[in-house]
Amino acid sequence: MAKSTDLVQGTLDLLILKTIALEPKHGWAIAKRIQQVSQEILQVQQGSLYPALHRLEQQGWIKAHWAETETGRKAKLYSLTKSGRIQLASELANCQRLWSGVNLIVGEA
């Protein structure tokens, strides 16, 4: 049985796109930011994160480049492309529509 914190398929892509919308981040920082902003409710495992990053890069929604981090280590930083920003806006609109529908049903109870 799925735990209540398991992500609906496709949600991880949205969370990644939203997380790197403001500034490029490396994989570990993306996972930590999602965990932090969700107040520890959501935790993204490496086994889910890195395949999602690879998929988003293949789709052209993000791009990666190697850079030095704040700790002085080299890391692959991910940032949104122009088409990634368009996709993020589309995904946000779809989620808001979905959440509105769910709220209508849950509000009935």
C-alpha positions as CSV (number, residue, x, y, z in Angstrom):
1,M,0.0,0.0,0.0
2,A,1.3,3.5,-0.8
3,K,2.2,5.8,2.0
4,S,0.4,9.1,2.2
5,T,3.6,10.9,1.4
6,D,4.2,9.0,-1.8
7,L,4.2,11.3,-4.8
8,V,1.6,11.0,-7.5
9,Q,3.3,10.2,-10.8
10,G,4.4,13.4,-12.5
11,T,4.5,15.4,-9.3
12,L,8.2,14.9,-8.8
13,D,8.9,16.6,-12.2
14,L,6.8,19.6,-11.1
15,L,8.6,19.8,-7.7
16,I,12.0,19.7,-9.4
17,L,11.1,22.3,-12.0
18,K,9.7,24.6,-9.3
19,T,12.7,24.1,-7.0
20,I,15.2,25.2,-9.7
21,A,13.1,28.0,-11.1
22,L,14.8,30.6,-9.0
23,E,18.4,29.4,-9.2
24,P,20.4,26.4,-10.4
25,K,20.9,23.6,-7.8
26,H,22.7,20.3,-7.7
27,G,20.8,17.1,-7.1
28,W,21.3,16.9,-3.3
29,A,20.3,20.5,-2.9
30,I,17.1,19.9,-4.9
31,A,16.1,17.0,-2.6
32,K,16.9,19.0,0.5
33,R,15.0,22.0,-0.7
34,I,11.9,19.9,-1.4
35,Q,12.2,18.3,2.0
36,Q,12.7,21.7,3.7
37,V,9.8,23.6,2.0
38,S,7.4,20.7,2.5
39,Q,8.3,20.8,6.3
40,E,9.8,17.4,6.1
41,I,6.6,15.8,4.7
42,L,8.2,15.0,1.3
43,Q,11.5,13.2,0.9
44,V,12.9,12.5,-2.5
45,Q,15.2,9.4,-2.7
46,Q,18.2,9.4,-5.0
47,G,16.7,6.5,-6.9
48,S,13.8,8.7,-7.9
49,L,15.6,12.0,-8.2
50,Y,18.4,11.3,-10.6
51,P,16.3,9.4,-13.1
52,A,13.8,12.3,-13.1
53,L,16.6,14.8,-13.6
54,H,17.9,12.7,-16.5
55,R,14.4,12.5,-18.0
56,L,13.8,16.2,-17.6
57,E,17.2,17.0,-19.3
58,Q,16.3,14.6,-22.2
59,Q,13.0,16.5,-22.6
60,G,14.9,19.8,-22.8
61,W,13.2,21.2,-19.8
62,I,16.4,21.5,-17.8
63,K,20.1,21.8,-18.6
64,A,23.1,20.8,-16.5
65,H,26.6,22.1,-16.2
66,W,29.5,21.4,-13.9
67,A,30.4,24.1,-11.4
68,E,32.0,24.5,-8.0
69,T,29.6,24.5,-5.1
70,E,29.7,26.7,-2.0
71,T,31.8,24.0,-0.3
72,G,34.4,24.0,-3.1
73,R,33.4,20.7,-4.6
74,K,32.5,20.2,-8.2
75,A,28.8,19.3,-8.8
76,K,26.4,19.2,-11.7
77,L,24.0,22.1,-11.4
78,Y,20.6,22.0,-13.0
79,S,18.7,25.0,-14.3
80,L,15.5,25.6,-16.3
81,T,15.5,26.1,-20.0
82,K,13.0,28.4,-21.7
83,S,10.9,25.3,-22.6
84,G,11.2,24.2,-19.0
85,R,9.7,27.5,-17.8
86,I,6.8,27.0,-20.2
87,Q,6.4,23.4,-19.0
88,L,6.4,24.6,-15.3
89,A,3.6,27.1,-16.0
90,S,1.6,24.4,-17.7
91,E,2.2,21.9,-14.9
92,L,1.2,24.5,-12.3
93,A,-2.0,25.3,-14.1
94,N,-2.8,21.6,-14.4
95,C,-2.2,21.0,-10.7
96,Q,-4.3,24.0,-9.6
97,R,-7.2,22.6,-11.7
98,L,-6.7,19.1,-10.2
99,W,-6.5,20.5,-6.6
100,S,-9.7,22.6,-7.3
101,G,-11.5,19.4,-8.3
102,V,-10.3,17.5,-5.3
103,N,-11.2,20.3,-3.0
104,L,-14.8,20.3,-4.4
105,I,-15.1,16.6,-3.7
106,V,-13.4,16.7,-0.2
107,G,-15.4,19.8,0.7
108,E,-18.7,17.8,0.3
109,A,-17.9,15.4,3.1
